[in-house]
Amino acid sequence: MLLPKPPKNGSRILLEHWSWLWNHMSFSAKVTVRNIFRYKSRMLMNIIGVAGCTGLLVMGFGIRDSLQGIGGIQYSDIQKMT
């Protein structure tokens, strides 16, 4: 009575029904695919995390490219050295 309840048996995912594809996958790939499709909230958080990191990278490159030419403009065009 003091033992924790055992976990429920997991249902099969779609890829497990396609034996020709499932049998060619490695063990770690099978575990990864099962976890992604069984836990929808984790999959959603994973997708949001990757998209957020990619967005930050793109924004960083955009800021760098937009500020790259400002130094030349400021010291050659705006402040005329006479």
Secondary structure, 3 states (H helix, E strand, C coil): CCCCCCCCCCCCCHHHHCHHHHCCCCHHHHHHHHHHHHCHHHHHHHHHHHHHHHHHHHHHHHHHHHHCCHHHHHHHHHCCCC
